[in-house]
Amino acid sequence: MHPSLNPLRRLHQWCAALLLGAALALPAQGQQSVAQTADQTADLGAVTQRWLDDALAQVQAGGMPLRMEVSVGALDSRLRLAPCARVEPYLPTGARLWGRTRLGLRCVDGATRWNVFLPLTVKAFGPAWVLAGSVSTGTVLTEQDAIEAEVDWAAEPAAIVANAKDWVGQTASRPLAAGQALRQNMVRPPNLFKAGAPVRVVVQGPGYAVTSSGQAMSAGAQGQNVRVRMSNGRIIGGTVLEDGSIEASM
């Protein structure tokens, strides 16, 4: 097992202690032998370790060399879990092993079925670009604005911008502070024209294309949808192309 996953061993030890405490808290007629309890906890640790190892291996993003770390929280101390011959770890619907999340543990073979959730924090350290200084909204980013560093990709929901070509020449979508890792929601393409600027409009239809001119009703960047006021007063919508023209469909 990779050294960075050592916190998982603490998870297995903690779960073992939890089940042992739960067994001792039951009435005498419901208790299992110490040997049986030890077998249960050993099985739980092995199953949980295999599940987490497999799941964490699958979250390696796009082949990037991410270093995974897991911090384990605690279950509600008021819980009293009945003995169980087989506990199944699972990821709840809508959850993922990324950032602050939770792991489900359910009894699938026992006199009393139970289902609990264990809080986890999964960190994924990898290469990224970190701002060298503060940047104001609308600033066009250059190679001097960020440096390479290792950061936790899972610290925020937005995806990391790992390649320089994906942020150099882009503009800051909001004020950014020194030390922030660049993420996709922090940058956007630069505007190719301003509101009120004259623009070329290419109107496409079945078997034809007509080029005309109009006035942009807002600033526009490549790929954005904008509205244009045509010379006859009609307002149409279209997509901004790389050369700053507007492609519209009729």
GINORGI-V891915 format. One line per field, one symbol per residue. psi: psi as a letter, one per 30 degrees, with the letter a starting at -180 (. if undefined). Layout:
psi=???
This chain:
psi=kkffgefeeeeeeeeeeeeeeeefflleffklleeeeeeeeeeeeeeeeeeeeeeeffgjjggkikjkkkkkaklkffkjklkkfkkjklklkfllikbkalkkjkkfilejklklkjkljkkjklklkkkflkklkfkkklfffllklkljegflekkkjfkefffkfllkflkklkfkkklegflllkkfllkfkklkkjkkajglkkkalakkfllklkflklkkjlfgfkklllkklegflkklk.
